């Protein structure tokens, strides 16, 4: 076994690895004080709160951009269907989304679903499960794998609604894509994605049952639907490339003007 002095040294190393004082901080000369004087940018208010919780540091939220153009399609020309975007992995909860919309279809048969995703090697089992579930419901669920940007935009813009399944998403670029495409998007009531839809309670769900209830409420009440469309349309520009560049430049100018970074 190890000599006493070696055991003592090993115990010290293990203790060090278990604390927030990581060896890389010592080796690199990293300083939290210097980090706090930097201007830290983050992708959502939810992520900003986590940075403050873990590091005690302030950050500034700059929403990521959704690239490309999303052509306007008149609402009456859009299909009464849903889109869902993201990698084909378990945390995206595609199977639950299919179940939610299956329940919706029992009241609104026109509803259908387009899943737009990419296969990931680390969760091939999820892909197989989703594929089998799609095949079992192939009259109303359609799976699009690894589509081009143009195809994705076309599918999104031709449909009225979007739905997201990932809980505690740090931002949710897929949600922003659907919003920019003119969709009314339903999301879990956690993470940064709630900010994309403006914390609109009618679009947030905690359980599958709540999702079904809220979706049916909007589908069956044209006035509510129109209000949500108008509200979400005002948020589209928050996620454009132009807005991202403008906001980043503003933050940099403010940081340089403050002068605290020179100390």
C-alpha positions, 0 to 999 in steps of 0.5 A: 500500500501507500506510505503514510506521507503518500496517502496524506498527499493523495487524500489532499489531492482528492479533497482538492478535486472535490471542491470548487477550487479546481487544479486548472485554476491554480495552474492557469492563474485563473482569478474569479475577481478578474472574471467578475470585472470582465463583461460576461455575455450569456444567452438568456436571463435563466442562464444569467441567474445560474452564473450568478448562483454558481459564481456570484458574477453578473452577466449581460443577456444577449439573445443568440441570432437565428440566421436566414430569412423566414418568408411571411406566409398568410395565416389562412394558407398555413397548415393546421399542424405542428413542427418540432425541431432538434437532435433526435435524443431522449431529452427532447422528449419526442415520444411525449410530444407525439402522445400530446398531439395524439390527444389533441387530434382526438378533438382536432383531427386536422392536426399533424406533426413534422419532426425535423431532427438530426441523428446523434450517435450517442443516443441511437436507441432514442432514434429507433424508438422515435422512428418506430413511433412515427411509423406507427402513426405515419398518417399524421407524423412525419420525420425529416432527418438532416434536412437543409436550411432551406427545407427547414425554413419552408416546413416551419413557415408553412405550419401554424404551430410549434412545440418543444419538449426539452426541460430547462433548455438554456436558451432554445434556438429551435424555439426561436426558429419556430417563432421567427417562422410565424408559429405559435410555440408551446414550450415547457415552463422552465429554462430560457425558452420561456423568455423567447415566447415572452413568458406567455402563460398560455404557451407554457406547460408543465405536464403533458395533460396541461399541454393538451389543455392549453393547445386545445384552448388556443385551437378552439378560440380564434380570438386567443389565437389572434392575440398570441399571433400578434404578441409573438410577431412583435418578438421576432426581431429580438432573434435576428442577426441584425439585432444580435450584432447591434446588441453586442456592439452596444454592450462592448461600447458600454464596457469600454466607456466604463473603464473598469476593465483597465484595472 
